[in-house]
């Protein structure tokens, strides 16, 4: 590299440094005049928004997560006319209360926890079965099982859920 090339590189570097300095000075002036927020102010605003969002998720967002199981039940997740079926719904929270109205027609009905243990039923009779989530046996996930024991028969199931979360009843049908 010759002396002219080195001189040109130094001049280019000096010009770039001067341009950076000029841009930085213009930005500082703009911030001082209130025309443009600084990066520091933007980061501070983002952190405040992030903290507020975290608080809202911690307070209110937990309700949405806790109600997922009840929402699925109340949307008809366990409802129907069944001969032989197995329906699993998760996302329940401790204290959620499920109520099942059964109309028998030659099928056996039961409700099982996530570990496979029966928590309500078994029954082949019409009536109402209730269950409150307790956290025992992985019962935040529940499976409704219907088994046919009389050919060409079934059972009608209508289920509702009242969420345990403060703010109360999520009972829909």
PEFEN-V946204 format. One record per residue. N is the residue number from 0. PSI is psi in whole degrees, -180 to 180 (* if undefined). OMEGA is omega in whole degrees, 0 to 359 (none if undefined). Layout:
# PEFEN-V946204
n: {N N}
psi: {PSI PSI}
omega: {OMEGA OMEGA}
This chain:
# PEFEN-V946204
n: {0 1 2 3 4 5 6 7 8 9 10 11 12 13 14 15 16 17 18 19 20 21 22 23 24 25 26 27 28 29 30 31 32 33 34 35 36 37 38 39 40 41 42 43 44 45 46 47 48 49 50 51 52 53 54 55 56 57 58 59 60 61 62 63 64 65 66 67 68 69 70 71 72 73 74 75 76 77 78 79 80 81 82 83 84 85 86 87 88 89 90 91 92 93 94 95 96 97 98 99 100 101 102 103 104 105 106 107 108 109 110 111 112 113 114 115 116 117 118 119 120 121 122 123 124 125 126 127 128 129 130 131 132 133 134 135 136 137 138 139 140 141 142 143 144 145 146 147 148 149 150 151 152 153 154 155 156 157 158 159 160 161 162 163 164 165 166 167 168 169 170 171 172}
psi: {129 171 -33 -40 -43 -41 -42 -42 -42 -42 -41 -44 -41 -40 -41 -42 -41 -40 -42 -45 -41 -42 -42 -42 -42 -39 -42 -41 -42 -41 -44 -35 -6 16 -26 130 147 165 -40 -43 -40 -42 -39 -45 -41 -39 -36 -44 -44 -43 -42 -41 -41 -41 -44 -40 -41 -36 -57 -34 -30 -34 -45 -41 -40 -28 -1 -45 -48 -41 -43 -43 -48 -18 2 15 -32 -2 150 -176 108 138 -56 118 166 115 127 133 133 178 16 160 155 130 -13 136 121 140 129 126 119 136 107 152 37 29 154 133 142 159 130 149 177 -16 -1 2 142 127 -16 142 -162 151 147 14 155 150 -165 133 136 153 136 128 132 -14 4 135 31 47 16 -6 126 144 127 125 133 127 129 136 -5 123 143 35 169 -176 137 131 132 123 147 162 135 119 146 -13 141 144 -15 -133 129 27 112 166 *}
omega: {184 181 179 180 178 180 179 179 178 179 179 179 179 180 178 179 179 180 178 180 181 179 180 179 179 179 178 179 180 178 180 179 179 182 186 180 178 178 180 179 178 178 179 179 180 180 178 179 179 179 179 178 178 179 180 178 180 182 185 183 178 178 181 179 182 183 185 180 179 179 180 179 183 175 177 183 179 185 173 178 192 171 177 182 176 181 180 176 178 176 177 177 181 180 176 181 179 177 181 173 185 172 187 178 177 178 178 180 173 176 182 175 182 178 178 179 179 180 175 185 356 177 174 184 174 178 182 175 179 176 175 182 185 185 177 176 178 184 171 170 183 179 174 179 175 181 180 174 172 182 178 178 180 178 176 182 171 184 174 180 173 183 180 184 179 185 157 197 176 189 177 174 none}
